[in-house]
Amino acid sequence: MTPPSVAALARSYRTERVVISLVGVIALALGALALVVGAGWVGSFRALRPVLDPIAVRTLGDWPNLARGVAIGAGVLLAVLGVLLVLRTLRPERHPDLALDESAGSGLVVAAGAIAEAISTDAEQVGGVARARATVVGDPETPALRLSVWLAEGARVKDVWRELDASVLSRARESLGVESLPTAVRVEMGAAERQRVR
């Protein structure tokens, strides 16, 4: 499970990185082994033998059906693993709805979109903020927030940040009933209004 503070910053690609790292380590090990054998460090006779060892070729020829079955099985397994990894990588990021009241028959669940809209609207009321966009990410038990804020011309970042933290984020924590709400805040400066030259 991704820690909420990490989920607030960016989507986790830990599984993809682990798989790619393993494939890289295996390829590096095979390359090093080929280099060691080819250089003759394990004997000059071994270095002169063909890549497809005649003993291995003869063994495969003695058991053709078994060799074909193993090759087909390995190919299917690799194809399935590849498709699963691609689907995992392309799946949309989770935006969890939060259950504020889980009592039987009268539970209250707030949609992630409604939470994000409320926080965005609240952030836009802060002085110096021209526009804001919030996104709820992570798990329902440990939600995290991404908040993008576009500042109006002349706004002071320090003042905006202080008010966001003191009012908007504290109200969000209270409303959601959580002690901590890991938040990644992205601040962009507003462009000055263009003056038309006459």
C-alpha positions as CSV (number, residue, x, y, z in Angstrom):
1,M,0.0,0.0,0.0
2,T,1.3,3.5,-0.9
3,P,1.8,5.8,2.1
4,P,-0.7,8.7,2.0
5,S,2.1,11.3,2.0
6,V,3.6,9.6,-1.1
7,A,0.1,9.3,-2.7
8,A,-0.4,13.0,-2.4
9,L,2.7,13.7,-4.4
10,A,2.2,11.3,-7.3
11,R,0.8,8.0,-8.3
12,S,2.9,5.0,-7.1
13,Y,4.7,3.0,-9.8
14,R,6.6,0.8,-7.3
15,T,5.5,-2.5,-8.8
16,E,6.6,-1.4,-12.3
17,R,9.9,-0.2,-11.0
18,V,10.5,-3.5,-9.2
19,V,9.7,-5.6,-12.3
20,I,11.9,-3.5,-14.6
21,S,14.7,-3.6,-12.0
22,L,14.5,-7.4,-11.8
23,V,14.6,-7.7,-15.6
24,G,17.5,-5.4,-15.7
25,V,19.5,-7.3,-13.1
26,I,18.8,-10.6,-14.9
27,A,19.9,-9.2,-18.2
28,L,23.0,-7.7,-16.6
29,A,23.8,-11.1,-15.0
30,L,23.4,-13.0,-18.3
31,G,25.5,-10.4,-20.1
32,A,28.3,-10.7,-17.5
33,L,28.1,-14.5,-17.7
34,A,28.4,-14.4,-21.5
35,L,31.4,-12.0,-21.2
36,V,33.1,-14.3,-18.7
37,V,32.6,-17.4,-20.8
38,G,33.5,-15.7,-24.1
39,A,36.7,-14.3,-22.6
40,G,37.8,-17.8,-21.7
41,W,38.0,-17.1,-18.0
42,V,36.3,-20.5,-17.3
43,G,38.4,-22.4,-19.8
44,S,39.4,-21.9,-23.4
45,F,37.4,-25.0,-24.5
46,R,34.2,-23.6,-23.1
47,A,34.8,-20.3,-24.9
48,L,35.2,-22.0,-28.3
49,R,31.9,-24.0,-28.0
50,P,28.9,-22.6,-29.9
51,V,26.2,-20.7,-28.1
52,L,23.7,-23.5,-28.7
53,D,25.5,-26.3,-26.8
54,P,25.4,-29.5,-28.9
55,I,24.6,-31.6,-25.8
56,A,21.6,-29.3,-25.0
57,V,20.5,-29.4,-28.7
58,R,20.7,-33.2,-28.7
59,T,18.7,-33.4,-25.4
60,L,16.0,-31.2,-26.8
61,G,15.9,-33.3,-29.9
62,D,15.5,-36.5,-27.8
63,W,12.5,-34.9,-26.0
64,P,10.8,-32.7,-28.7
65,N,7.3,-32.7,-27.2
66,L,8.5,-31.8,-23.7
67,A,10.7,-29.0,-25.1
68,R,7.9,-27.6,-27.1
69,G,5.5,-27.8,-24.2
70,V,7.9,-26.0,-21.9
71,A,8.6,-23.3,-24.5
72,I,4.9,-22.7,-25.2
73,G,4.1,-22.6,-21.4
74,A,6.9,-20.2,-20.7
75,G,5.8,-18.0,-23.7
76,V,2.2,-17.9,-22.5
77,L,3.2,-17.1,-18.9
78,L,5.4,-14.2,-20.0
79,A,2.7,-12.9,-22.3
80,V,0.1,-13.0,-19.4
81,L,2.5,-11.3,-17.0
82,G,3.2,-8.6,-19.6
83,V,-0.5,-8.0,-20.2
84,L,-1.2,-7.8,-16.5
85,L,1.7,-5.3,-16.0
86,V,0.4,-3.2,-18.9
87,L,-3.2,-3.2,-17.5
88,R,-1.9,-2.3,-14.0
89,T,0.1,0.6,-15.5
90,L,-2.8,1.9,-17.5
91,R,-5.5,1.6,-14.9
92,P,-7.0,4.9,-13.7
93,E,-5.9,6.3,-10.4
94,R,-8.2,5.7,-7.5
95,H,-10.3,8.6,-6.2
96,P,-11.9,7.2,-3.1
97,D,-15.4,8.1,-1.8
98,L,-15.2,8.6,1.9
99,A,-17.6,7.0,4.4
100,L,-18.4,9.6,7.1
101,D,-21.0,7.4,8.8
102,E,-20.9,3.6,8.5
103,S,-23.9,2.7,10.6
104,A,-26.1,0.1,9.2
105,G,-29.1,1.4,7.2
106,S,-28.2,5.1,7.4
107,G,-24.6,5.3,6.2
108,L,-23.2,8.5,4.8
109,V,-20.8,8.4,1.9
110,V,-19.3,11.5,0.3
111,A,-18.2,11.2,-3.3
112,A,-14.6,12.1,-4.0
113,G,-15.7,14.6,-6.7
114,A,-17.9,16.5,-4.2
115,I,-15.0,16.7,-1.7
116,A,-12.7,18.0,-4.3
117,E,-15.2,20.5,-5.6
118,A,-15.8,21.8,-2.0
119,I,-12.1,22.2,-1.3
120,S,-11.5,23.9,-4.6
121,T,-14.3,26.4,-4.0
122,D,-13.0,27.0,-0.5
123,A,-9.5,27.6,-1.8
124,E,-10.7,30.1,-4.4
125,Q,-12.1,32.2,-1.6
126,V,-8.6,32.8,-0.2
127,G,-7.2,36.3,-1.1
128,G,-4.7,36.1,-3.9
129,V,-6.0,32.9,-5.4
130,A,-7.4,33.2,-8.9
131,R,-8.3,29.5,-9.4
132,A,-7.9,26.2,-7.6
133,R,-8.3,22.5,-8.4
134,A,-8.3,19.7,-5.8
135,T,-8.2,16.0,-6.3
136,V,-8.7,13.3,-3.6
137,V,-6.4,10.3,-4.1
138,G,-5.3,7.2,-2.1
139,D,-7.4,4.8,-0.1
140,P,-10.7,5.5,1.7
141,E,-8.9,4.7,5.1
142,T,-6.0,7.0,4.4
143,P,-7.0,9.7,1.9
144,A,-4.6,12.2,0.5
145,L,-5.2,15.5,-1.4
146,R,-3.6,17.2,-4.4
147,L,-4.3,20.9,-4.5
148,S,-3.3,23.1,-7.5
149,V,-3.5,26.8,-6.9
150,W,-3.2,29.6,-9.5
151,L,-2.3,32.9,-7.9
152,A,-3.6,36.3,-9.0
153,E,-1.1,38.9,-10.1
154,G,0.7,40.5,-7.2
155,A,-0.3,37.8,-4.7
156,R,2.2,36.9,-1.9
157,V,2.9,33.2,-1.8
158,K,3.7,33.2,1.9
159,D,0.4,34.8,2.8
160,V,-1.6,32.5,0.5
161,W,0.1,29.4,1.9
162,R,-0.6,30.5,5.5
163,E,-4.3,31.1,4.9
164,L,-4.6,27.8,2.9
165,D,-3.1,25.8,5.8
166,A,-4.9,27.7,8.6
167,S,-8.4,27.8,7.0
168,V,-8.9,25.6,3.9
169,L,-6.9,22.5,4.9
170,S,-7.9,22.6,8.6
171,R,-11.6,22.8,7.6
172,A,-11.1,19.9,5.2
173,R,-9.6,17.8,8.0
174,E,-12.4,18.7,10.4
175,S,-15.2,18.0,7.8
176,L,-13.7,14.7,6.8
177,G,-13.1,13.7,10.4
178,V,-9.4,12.8,9.9
179,E,-6.5,13.9,12.1
180,S,-4.1,14.3,9.1
181,L,-4.8,14.9,5.4
182,P,-1.5,14.6,3.5
183,T,-1.6,17.3,0.9
184,A,0.7,18.2,-2.0
185,V,0.2,21.8,-3.0
186,R,1.2,23.0,-6.5
187,V,1.4,26.8,-6.8
188,E,1.5,28.6,-10.2
189,M,1.9,32.3,-10.6
190,G,-0.8,34.1,-12.6
191,A,0.3,35.8,-15.8
192,A,-0.1,39.6,-15.9
193,E,-2.9,40.8,-18.0
194,R,-1.7,41.7,-21.5
195,Q,-1.9,45.3,-22.5
196,R,-2.9,46.0,-26.1
197,V,-0.5,48.4,-27.9
198,R,-2.2,51.0,-30.0
